[in-house]
């Protein structure tokens, strides 16, 4: 295969990075004027009064911190440009968006289970109160129902984890150099290890600020997309 020079990014990866950075900068600038774009574009739980359908798409371009966007865009650059050079822009963009939406779907599915479990013993009046607080951007710390209704999910991590899975499936024996510890590891083992870690963290840390099941959703949808393409295409990955 043909790898592109490090600074010669393919068009979809380049534009995705630009759009994400632009969203991040505008969000921070608008925040200084009192306009909370996280409230408008982050993904809220469907039972929340803040939920809007467009958030299923827009949350993928929102990030909470410099570290959050840096690591997502770095992974998109490192692995996404390789996949786009193999698949082409159209297929790569389809893969990116579907894995991002799939990540949101699994994340909301898990939240639904948590929400229904936490609703036991919550009366109608109390639930309405929680929703009134959520509409104001407020919540009761430690109360699962209140926190779920009030907390938006942001980030491209689901799509990025899908890309990581795609790279591991296409180039399983490519060696990656870890930072901590600084040792080489084959892509297939890195992806499997990361997936297991996310599953363990997701099960052991419900209510975490990190959407572990969204990461798993991106990987899961990425896996099935590649399997589907392999089954219905003359080009195998």
C-alpha positions as CSV (number, residue, x, y, z in Angstrom):
1,X,0.0,0.0,0.0
2,X,1.1,3.6,-0.4
3,X,1.6,5.6,2.8
4,X,1.2,9.4,2.4
5,X,4.0,11.6,3.7
6,X,3.5,12.7,7.3
7,X,2.3,16.2,6.5
8,X,0.3,15.3,3.3
9,X,-3.0,14.4,4.9
10,X,-5.8,13.0,2.7
11,X,-8.8,15.3,2.3
12,X,-11.3,13.8,4.7
13,X,-8.9,13.4,7.6
14,X,-7.6,17.0,7.0
15,X,-11.2,18.4,6.9
16,X,-12.3,16.4,9.9
17,X,-9.4,17.7,12.0
18,X,-10.1,21.3,10.8
19,X,-13.8,21.1,11.6
20,X,-13.2,19.6,15.1
21,X,-10.6,22.3,15.9
22,X,-12.9,25.0,14.6
23,X,-15.8,23.7,16.7
24,X,-13.5,23.7,19.8
25,X,-12.2,27.2,19.3
26,X,-15.7,28.6,18.6
27,X,-17.1,26.8,21.6
28,X,-14.5,28.3,23.9
29,X,-14.9,31.8,22.4
30,X,-18.6,31.7,22.6
31,X,-18.4,30.5,26.2
32,X,-16.6,33.7,27.1
33,X,-19.7,35.6,25.9
34,X,-22.1,33.4,27.9
35,X,-23.3,31.1,25.1
36,X,-22.9,27.5,26.0
37,X,-22.5,25.4,22.8
38,X,-22.0,22.3,24.8
39,X,-25.7,22.7,25.9
40,X,-26.8,23.1,22.3
41,X,-24.6,20.6,20.5
42,X,-23.5,18.0,23.1
43,X,-25.5,14.8,23.2
44,X,-28.1,14.6,26.0
45,X,-30.0,11.6,27.1
46,X,-33.3,11.4,25.2
47,X,-35.4,11.8,28.3
48,X,-33.7,15.1,29.1
49,X,-35.5,18.3,28.2
50,X,-32.2,19.4,26.6
51,X,-32.1,16.6,24.0
52,X,-32.4,17.5,20.4
53,X,-32.1,15.0,17.4
54,X,-29.2,16.9,15.8
55,X,-27.1,16.2,18.9
56,X,-26.6,12.7,17.7
57,X,-24.4,14.1,14.9
58,X,-23.0,17.4,16.4
59,X,-21.6,15.8,19.6
60,X,-18.9,14.1,17.5
61,X,-17.3,17.5,16.8
62,X,-17.4,18.8,20.4
63,X,-14.5,18.4,22.9
64,X,-14.2,19.3,26.5
65,X,-10.5,20.2,26.8
66,X,-7.3,20.7,24.9
67,X,-6.1,17.3,26.0
68,X,-9.4,15.7,24.9
69,X,-9.3,17.1,21.3
70,X,-5.5,16.7,21.0
71,X,-5.5,12.9,21.6
72,X,-8.6,12.3,19.5
73,X,-7.2,14.3,16.5
74,X,-3.7,12.8,16.9
75,X,-5.2,9.3,16.7
76,X,-7.4,10.4,13.7
77,X,-4.2,11.7,12.0
78,X,-2.0,8.7,12.8
79,X,-4.5,5.9,11.8
80,X,-7.2,7.7,9.8
81,X,-4.9,8.8,7.0
82,X,-3.8,5.2,6.5
83,X,-7.3,3.9,6.2
84,X,-8.4,6.8,3.9
85,X,-5.5,6.0,1.6
86,X,-6.8,2.4,1.4
87,X,-10.5,3.0,1.3
88,X,-10.7,6.3,-0.4
89,X,-12.5,9.4,0.9
90,X,-16.2,8.3,0.5
91,X,-15.8,4.9,2.2
92,X,-13.6,6.4,5.0
93,X,-16.1,9.2,5.7
94,X,-18.9,6.6,5.8
95,X,-17.0,4.5,8.2
96,X,-16.2,7.5,10.5
97,X,-19.7,8.7,10.7
98,X,-21.3,5.3,11.2
99,X,-18.9,4.3,13.9
100,X,-19.5,7.7,15.6
101,X,-23.3,7.2,15.5
102,X,-22.9,3.6,16.5
103,X,-20.9,4.7,19.5
104,X,-23.6,7.1,20.5
105,X,-26.3,4.3,20.1
106,X,-24.5,1.9,22.4
107,X,-23.7,4.7,24.9
108,X,-27.4,5.7,25.1
109,X,-28.5,2.1,25.3
110,X,-26.3,1.6,28.4
111,X,-27.5,4.9,29.9
112,X,-31.1,3.7,29.4
113,X,-30.4,0.7,31.5
114,X,-28.8,2.8,34.2
115,X,-31.6,5.3,34.0
116,X,-34.4,2.7,34.4
117,X,-32.6,1.1,37.3
118,X,-32.1,4.4,39.0
119,X,-35.8,5.4,38.5
120,X,-36.9,2.8,41.0
121,X,-38.4,4.7,43.9
122,X,-38.4,8.0,42.1
123,X,-41.8,9.6,42.1
124,X,-43.4,11.7,39.3
125,X,-43.0,14.9,41.1
126,X,-39.4,14.2,41.9
127,X,-38.6,13.3,38.3
128,X,-40.2,16.5,37.1
129,X,-38.1,18.4,39.5
130,X,-35.0,16.7,38.2
131,X,-36.0,17.7,34.6
132,X,-36.6,21.3,35.7
133,X,-33.1,21.4,37.1
134,X,-31.7,19.8,34.0
135,X,-33.3,22.5,31.8
136,X,-31.4,25.0,33.9
137,X,-28.1,23.1,33.6
138,X,-28.3,22.0,37.3
139,X,-28.3,18.6,38.9
140,X,-28.1,17.0,42.3
141,X,-24.6,15.5,42.8
142,X,-24.7,11.8,43.5
143,X,-28.2,11.3,42.1
144,X,-27.9,9.1,39.0
145,X,-31.2,10.2,37.5
146,X,-30.4,13.9,37.9
147,X,-26.9,13.5,36.5
148,X,-28.0,11.5,33.5
149,X,-30.6,14.1,32.6
150,X,-28.2,17.0,32.9
151,X,-24.8,15.7,31.6
152,X,-24.1,15.9,27.8
153,X,-21.7,13.6,26.0
154,X,-19.1,15.1,23.7
155,X,-16.2,14.0,21.6
156,X,-15.1,12.1,18.5
157,X,-13.8,9.2,20.6
158,X,-16.3,6.7,19.4
159,X,-15.4,7.3,15.7
160,X,-11.7,7.3,16.7
161,X,-12.0,4.0,18.4
162,X,-13.7,2.7,15.3
163,X,-10.7,3.8,13.2
164,X,-8.3,2.2,15.7
165,X,-10.3,-1.1,15.3
166,X,-10.2,-0.7,11.5
167,X,-6.4,-0.2,11.5
168,X,-6.0,-3.3,13.7
169,X,-8.1,-5.4,11.3
170,X,-6.4,-4.2,8.1
171,X,-2.9,-4.2,9.5
172,X,-2.9,-6.6,12.4
173,X,0.8,-7.3,12.4
174,X,2.0,-3.7,12.1
175,X,4.0,-2.8,15.2
176,X,3.1,0.2,17.2
177,X,5.4,1.9,19.7
178,X,3.7,2.5,23.0
179,X,4.6,5.6,25.1
180,X,4.0,3.9,28.5
181,X,5.8,1.6,28.6
182,X,8.0,2.3,25.5
183,X,7.7,-1.1,23.9
184,X,6.5,-2.2,20.5
185,X,3.3,-4.1,20.2
186,X,1.4,-5.5,17.2
187,X,-1.7,-3.6,16.2
188,X,-4.0,-6.6,16.8
189,X,-2.9,-7.1,20.4
190,X,-3.1,-3.3,21.0
191,X,-6.7,-3.2,19.8
192,X,-7.8,-6.3,21.7
193,X,-6.1,-5.0,24.9
194,X,-7.7,-1.6,24.5
195,X,-11.1,-3.1,23.9
196,X,-10.8,-5.4,27.0
197,X,-9.7,-2.4,29.1
198,X,-12.7,-0.3,28.0
199,X,-15.1,-3.1,28.8
200,X,-13.6,-3.6,32.3
201,X,-13.7,0.1,33.0
202,X,-17.2,0.4,31.6
203,X,-18.5,-2.3,33.9
204,X,-16.5,-1.3,37.0
205,X,-17.0,2.4,36.7
206,X,-20.7,3.2,35.9
207,X,-21.3,6.9,35.9
208,X,-17.8,7.7,34.9
209,X,-17.0,10.9,33.1
210,X,-15.5,8.8,30.3
211,X,-18.0,7.1,28.0
212,X,-16.3,3.7,27.9
213,X,-19.3,2.0,26.2
214,X,-19.2,4.7,23.5
215,X,-15.7,3.6,22.7
216,X,-16.7,0.0,22.6
217,X,-19.7,1.0,20.4
218,X,-17.3,2.6,17.9
219,X,-15.2,-0.6,17.8
220,X,-18.2,-2.9,17.5
221,X,-19.8,-1.0,14.7
222,X,-16.4,-0.7,12.9
223,X,-16.0,-4.5,13.2
224,X,-19.4,-5.2,11.6
225,X,-18.9,-2.6,8.9
226,X,-15.7,-4.2,7.8
227,X,-17.1,-7.7,7.9
228,X,-20.1,-6.5,5.8
229,X,-17.8,-4.9,3.3
230,X,-15.7,-8.0,3.1
231,X,-18.8,-10.1,2.5
232,X,-20.3,-7.8,-0.2
233,X,-17.2,-6.6,-2.0
234,X,-14.4,-8.1,-4.2
235,X,-11.9,-6.1,-2.2
236,X,-11.0,-7.7,1.1
237,X,-9.7,-5.9,4.2
